[in-house]
Amino acid sequence: MAKKRTVLITGASGYISGHLQQKLKTQGYRVRTLTTNILNSNVEDCFYWNPENQDINRKAFDSVDYIIHLAGANIGAARWTKRRKQEILDSRVNATRFLFDKVLLYKVPLKAFISASATGYYGTVTSDTIFDEEAPAAHDFLGNVCFQWENAATRFQELGIRTVKIRTGMVLSNDAPALKKMLLPIKMGIGSSLGSGKQYIPWIHIDDLCEIYLKAIEDNTFTGPFNAVAPQHITNKEMMKTLSKILKKPFWFPAVPAFVLRILFGEMADILLKGSRVQPKKLLEKGFEYHFPEVGQILL
């Protein structure tokens, strides 16, 4: 009987992690998780770690074939103060470096290291550019975070471990936190766009994202960065209008002014008010088949 392949996932309590764990288990993988909540570490195959304190349970690495690194502070959970920005950066970069040090120390024979990243790599900007994986990193806050995050992951590649970086857009599905927030004003009958409404929203359905991670495990030709976004390019206004139509709700309320969002969220408002088109060039070249290529399919 063939040995079950084992995947170690960081960010155990996250939305993406929950769906991905379920997907991998149905495909016959043994799934282990790393959690910063010591109470959760009592669960089978769930191990405590604290990168900030350089603390981890060594047993988590026993017989591990793949690591999927999803951990990172939520970029939209709080205003971007200087301290919060540092936390967002450190939670990604330092955690990746910590994993590398432990894989090296324990001589873990990984088949692949797969790290989350984000379309923020290309910056929070609205432009005519269509960004593919060859585009350079932006020099703004999110561009710098993603650049350093991916550079930390590149160290695994230098060890000869196949390394994949999944640049993810907004993750949507019926139970996605992001979609629930978007639908709330629509359900109240006050659906509207944000700012100009012309900003593009790179997005991906959770089922397609999990399939991308599965491909990254099983297809040895998956290396380097991949834009994990749907092939559809859609603006904020078009998305909100589409969702309103599906829910049979009006879409007439005036757009939320940019200055209001800046008062409420400060610099973080950029992730709501700006956005460019991102192309999943490498996925399309590999013939990846989307189950949800268009936003309108999410609620059907």
C-alpha positions in Angstrom: 0.0 0.0 0.0 1.4 3.4 -1.0 2.4 5.8 1.7 0.0 8.7 2.2 1.7 12.0 1.1 1.8 14.5 4.0 1.2 18.2 3.6 2.0 20.7 6.4 -0.1 23.9 6.2 0.5 27.1 8.1 -2.3 29.5 8.9 -4.5 26.7 10.3 -7.5 28.8 11.2 -7.7 30.9 8.0 -10.5 30.7 5.5 -8.4 29.5 2.6 -6.7 26.9 4.9 -10.0 25.4 6.0 -11.2 24.8 2.4 -7.8 23.6 1.3 -7.5 21.1 4.1 -10.8 19.6 3.1 -9.8 19.4 -0.5 -6.5 17.7 0.2 -8.1 15.1 2.5 -10.6 14.1 -0.1 -7.7 13.6 -2.5 -6.0 11.2 -0.1 -3.4 13.5 1.5 -2.6 13.5 5.2 -2.9 17.0 6.4 -1.0 18.6 9.2 -1.4 22.2 10.4 0.6 24.7 12.3 -1.3 27.0 14.7 -0.3 30.0 16.9 -3.2 29.1 19.2 -1.7 26.7 21.7 -5.2 25.4 22.7 -5.8 24.2 19.2 -2.6 22.2 19.2 -4.3 19.5 21.2 -6.2 18.5 18.0 -4.7 15.6 16.1 -2.2 16.6 13.4 -2.3 20.2 14.6 1.0 21.6 16.0 1.8 24.7 17.9 4.3 27.2 16.5 5.3 30.8 17.3 7.7 32.2 14.7 8.1 35.4 16.8 9.5 33.4 19.7 11.3 30.9 17.5 9.1 28.1 18.9 7.8 25.1 17.0 7.0 21.4 17.7 9.7 19.5 15.7 7.3 16.5 15.3 5.3 18.7 12.8 8.0 18.0 10.2 8.1 14.2 10.6 7.6 12.6 7.1 6.3 15.9 5.6 6.4 15.9 1.8 5.1 19.4 1.1 4.7 22.7 3.0 1.9 25.1 2.0 2.6 28.4 3.7 -0.5 30.5 4.1 0.1 32.3 7.4 0.1 36.1 7.6 -1.7 38.9 9.4 -4.9 40.0 7.7 -4.1 43.1 5.7 -7.7 44.4 6.0 -8.3 43.8 9.7 -7.1 47.2 11.1 -5.8 50.6 10.0 -2.3 50.6 8.6 -0.5 52.3 11.4 3.3 52.1 11.4 3.1 49.3 13.9 0.4 47.4 12.0 2.4 47.6 8.7 5.4 46.1 10.4 3.2 43.3 11.8 1.8 42.6 8.3 5.4 42.4 6.9 6.9 40.4 9.8 4.1 37.8 9.9 4.9 36.9 6.4 8.6 37.3 5.9 9.9 36.3 9.3 7.6 33.3 9.4 8.9 32.1 6.0 12.5 32.5 7.1 11.7 30.6 10.3 10.3 27.7 8.3 13.4 27.7 6.1 15.7 27.6 9.1 13.9 24.6 10.6 13.7 22.7 7.3 17.4 23.2 6.9 18.1 22.3 10.6 16.0 19.2 10.6 17.0 18.2 7.0 13.4 17.8 5.9 13.4 16.2 2.5 10.6 18.4 1.0 9.3 17.7 -2.5 8.0 21.3 -2.8 7.5 24.5 -0.8 4.4 26.4 -1.8 3.9 29.9 -0.5 1.0 32.2 -0.7 1.6 35.7 -2.1 -0.8 38.3 -3.4 -1.7 40.3 -6.5 -0.6 43.2 -4.3 2.8 42.4 -5.7 1.9 44.6 -8.6 0.9 47.5 -6.3 -2.3 49.2 -5.4 -2.7 51.2 -8.6 -5.3 51.6 -11.3 -3.6 51.7 -14.7 -4.0 50.5 -18.3 -1.3 47.8 -17.7 -2.4 44.2 -17.6 0.0 42.5 -15.2 1.3 39.0 -15.8 3.9 37.0 -13.8 6.8 38.7 -15.5 5.8 42.2 -14.4 8.1 43.7 -11.7 7.0 44.3 -8.1 5.6 47.7 -7.2 7.4 50.0 -4.8 4.4 50.8 -2.6 3.6 49.1 0.8 1.9 45.9 -0.5 4.3 45.6 -3.4 7.2 45.7 -1.0 5.6 43.2 1.4 5.0 40.7 -1.4 8.4 41.2 -2.9 10.1 40.4 0.5 7.7 37.6 1.2 8.5 35.9 -2.1 12.3 36.5 -1.7 12.1 34.7 1.6 10.5 31.7 -0.2 13.2 31.8 -2.9 15.6 30.5 -0.3 13.9 27.1 -0.5 14.5 27.1 -4.3 18.2 27.7 -3.6 18.2 24.5 -1.6 17.0 22.6 -4.7 13.4 22.4 -3.4 10.8 23.1 -6.0 9.2 26.4 -5.0 5.8 27.9 -6.0 4.4 31.3 -5.2 0.7 31.8 -5.5 -0.2 35.4 -6.1 -3.8 35.4 -5.0 -6.5 38.0 -5.8 -9.7 38.5 -3.7 -11.1 35.1 -2.7 -14.8 34.7 -3.3 -17.5 32.1 -2.8 -20.9 31.9 -1.0 -19.2 31.7 2.4 -16.2 34.0 1.8 -15.9 36.8 4.3 -15.1 39.3 1.5 -18.2 38.5 -0.4 -20.4 38.7 2.7 -19.1 42.3 3.2 -19.8 43.2 -0.4 -23.3 41.7 -0.3 -24.4 43.5 2.9 -25.2 46.9 1.4 -26.7 45.2 -1.7 -29.1 43.2 0.5 -30.0 46.4 2.3 -31.0 48.0 -1.0 -28.1 50.4 -1.1 -25.7 48.7 -3.4 -23.2 51.1 -5.0 -19.6 51.2 -6.2 -16.6 52.5 -4.3 -15.0 55.7 -5.4 -14.8 55.9 -9.2 -15.9 52.3 -9.5 -13.3 52.0 -12.4 -10.8 50.1 -10.3 -10.4 46.5 -11.3 -10.8 43.6 -8.8 -8.6 40.6 -9.5 -10.5 37.7 -7.9 -10.6 33.9 -7.7 -13.2 31.5 -6.4 -12.1 29.4 -3.5 -12.7 26.1 -5.3 -10.5 27.2 -8.2 -7.8 28.4 -5.7 -7.8 25.1 -3.9 -7.4 23.3 -7.3 -4.4 25.6 -8.1 -2.7 24.6 -4.9 -3.4 20.9 -5.7 -1.8 21.4 -9.1 1.1 23.1 -7.4 1.6 19.9 -5.4 1.1 17.4 -8.1 2.6 19.0 -11.2 6.4 19.2 -11.0 6.4 21.8 -13.8 4.8 24.3 -11.4 7.6 26.6 -10.3 7.9 30.2 -9.5 5.1 32.7 -9.3 1.5 32.1 -10.6 -1.3 34.7 -10.7 -4.2 32.9 -8.9 -7.0 35.0 -10.4 -10.0 34.4 -12.7 -9.5 35.2 -16.4 -12.3 37.7 -16.1 -11.3 41.4 -15.8 -14.1 43.2 -13.9 -14.3 46.6 -12.3 -15.7 47.4 -8.9 -18.8 49.0 -10.4 -19.4 46.0 -12.8 -19.0 43.5 -10.0 -21.4 45.3 -7.7 -23.9 45.8 -10.5 -23.7 42.1 -11.4 -24.2 40.9 -7.8 -27.2 43.3 -7.4 -28.8 42.0 -10.5 -28.4 38.3 -9.4 -30.0 39.2 -6.0 -32.7 41.2 -7.8 -31.8 44.3 -5.7 -31.5 47.9 -7.0 -28.2 49.4 -8.0 -28.9 53.1 -7.8 -27.3 54.4 -4.7 -24.6 57.0 -5.3 -21.0 55.8 -5.2 -19.3 55.9 -1.8 -16.9 58.9 -2.2 -13.2 58.2 -2.0 -12.7 60.8 0.8 -15.2 59.0 3.0 -13.3 55.7 2.7 -10.0 57.5 3.4 -11.4 59.0 6.6 -12.6 55.6 7.7 -9.6 53.5 6.7 -6.7 55.8 6.1 -4.0 54.5 3.7 -5.7 51.0 3.8 -8.5 52.6 1.6 -6.1 52.1 -1.4 -7.0 48.4 -1.5 -10.7 49.4 -2.0 -10.2 52.4 -4.3 -7.4 51.1 -6.6 -6.9 48.0 -8.7 -5.5 46.9 -12.1 -6.1 44.0 -14.4 -4.0 40.9 -13.5 -3.7 38.1 -16.0 -3.3 34.4 -15.1 -0.9 33.9 -18.0 1.0 30.9 -16.7 -2.2 29.0 -15.6 -3.8 29.6 -19.0 -0.6 28.4 -20.7 -0.9 25.2 -18.7 -4.5 24.7 -19.7 -5.9 25.2 -16.2 -9.7 24.9 -16.3 -11.7 27.2 -14.2 -14.9 26.1 -12.6 -15.9 29.7 -11.9 -14.4 32.0 -14.6 -17.0 34.7 -14.1 -18.3 36.5 -11.0 -21.9 36.0 -12.0 -21.5 32.2 -11.4 -20.7 32.6 -7.7 -24.3 33.1 -6.5 -26.0 30.8 -9.0 
